[in-house]
Amino acid sequence: MGEVDTKGVVLLDFWVSPFGQRCRIALAEKGVEYEYREEENLLGDKSPLLLESNPVHKKVPVLIHDGKAVCESLIIVQYIDESWPHRAPLLPADPYARAHARFWADFIDKKIYECGTRLWKLKGEGHSAAKEEFTGILKLLEGELGDKKYFAGDAFGFVDVALVPFVCWFYSFETYAGFSIEELAPKLVAWGKRCMERESVAKTLSDPHKVFEFVGVLKKRFGVE
Amino acid sequence: MGEVDTKGVVLLDFWVSPFGQRCRIALAEKGVEYEYREEENLLGDKSPLLLESNPVHKKVPVLIHDGKAVCESLIIVQYIDESWPHRAPLLPADPYARAHARFWADFIDKKIYECGTRLWKLKGEGHSAAKEEFTGILKLLEGELGDKKYFAGDAFGFVDVALVPFVCWFYSFETYAGFSIEELAPKLVAWGKRCMERESVAKTLSDPHKVFEFVGVLKKRFGVE
């Protein structure tokens, strides 16, 4: 994470990225004004600013704050939470509650995108295994959410921010998996709708049909029929 | 992370685990007394307590504090830092410095063990690719460390805790890679020796030759010649 010549708050992002959407939601919850810069890094060239500000991973999202770059979405969300603590705390104060939230955000980080990608990329046994694994992931998240309003209880928080961008990918996942997420995890789907009542989420999440079109572009790019 | 019937501080761990060693070093830095419970989970059965306290990943290390289980080593180290803040702070106070430390700890987490495993597991092209990638990882860490005493400067901290357990795996990595880590990353090797001057590290790290023997057991277990 290097120093770049950019003042204020800038987000290097890509519209459909669930990782970028986490940062946009956190910034919106905090009421932070920022400049959004679209980077088509999944399909095209990477800008010099992206390469300079994330030389290790060369990926969006990158948050640049007063010329300093912060990379990796969950680290960015924690940075936003710690830099603008005056409003909408995302992590609780209690160490155990913080560890619990970090555990589930980490679980989401490690599992959903990778397993979801196998749903549209693979055929045959690989596809069946991905479908079974994705079902297990949904069941675990459904169990953890339970009858709570949000993952941490009554307040929208870190785990919600980590997971909710994937709600606009659900249509693509279930279309390629051939299952209904509403049938497998009805509480999770209801939670997604509750989150969409928040302005921070509603104005950030991509249209599920545009995400589906984008997955179609990815499939062509990777030569998947 | 569920509730288990265990009071005080208990660490479920496996002697050679670099992830478990992170937790042991953090607890030693903080001067926390705890009960160590050896779990031979890499090679044998998992105890009911491990399965109950980490039902999602079913892996060591798990820290159980007053009956509450915390899982995933970097989350455990942050939990230890936040629960015993009176001494040896591992993460700095400044949000950007915290994000910077989290970035490098995350980089170490994602790269070293996975790439190091490919060094002893693979042959041919896969082995060459792992060797090249591991060299790149070492160079990045060498560059980030630079001429500093520890990764964050003068104080032993989060990134040091995340990385130093791998120092006792270096002998295995370089033997299977056929390179000298001291030649590739001399500052990193000197840093490892400085860390070994700390009691918390010296009493925790495994003997590199015992790690090498253990990797030999793993190779047999996975049918790798």
Chai-1 contact restraints between the chains, C-beta under 6 A:
chainA,res_idxA,chainB,res_idxB,connection_type,confidence,min_distance_angstrom,max_distance_angstrom,comment,restraint_id
A,M1,B,H100,contact,1.0,0.0,6.0,A-B,restraint_1
A,M1,B,F103,contact,1.0,0.0,6.0,A-B,restraint_2
A,K68,B,Y96,contact,1.0,0.0,6.0,A-B,restraint_3
A,V70,B,A99,contact,1.0,0.0,6.0,A-B,restraint_4
A,C71,B,F103,contact,1.0,0.0,6.0,A-B,restraint_5
A,E72,B,D106,contact,1.0,0.0,6.0,A-B,restraint_6
A,I75,B,A99,contact,1.0,0.0,6.0,A-B,restraint_7
A,I75,B,R102,contact,1.0,0.0,6.0,A-B,restraint_8
A,I75,B,F103,contact,1.0,0.0,6.0,A-B,restraint_9
A,Y79,B,P95,contact,1.0,0.0,6.0,A-B,restraint_10
A,Y79,B,A99,contact,1.0,0.0,6.0,A-B,restraint_11
A,E82,B,P95,contact,1.0,0.0,6.0,A-B,restraint_12
A,S83,B,P95,contact,1.0,0.0,6.0,A-B,restraint_13
A,P95,B,Y79,contact,1.0,0.0,6.0,A-B,restraint_14
A,P95,B,E82,contact,1.0,0.0,6.0,A-B,restraint_15
A,P95,B,S83,contact,1.0,0.0,6.0,A-B,restraint_16
A,Y96,B,K68,contact,1.0,0.0,6.0,A-B,restraint_17
A,A99,B,V70,contact,1.0,0.0,6.0,A-B,restraint_18
A,A99,B,I75,contact,1.0,0.0,6.0,A-B,restraint_19
A,A99,B,Y79,contact,1.0,0.0,6.0,A-B,restraint_20
A,H100,B,M1,contact,1.0,0.0,6.0,A-B,restraint_21
A,R102,B,I75,contact,1.0,0.0,6.0,A-B,restraint_22
A,F103,B,M1,contact,1.0,0.0,6.0,A-B,restraint_23
A,F103,B,C71,contact,1.0,0.0,6.0,A-B,restraint_24
A,F103,B,E72,contact,1.0,0.0,6.0,A-B,restraint_25
A,F103,B,I75,contact,1.0,0.0,6.0,A-B,restraint_26
A,D106,B,E72,contact,1.0,0.0,6.0,A-B,restraint_27
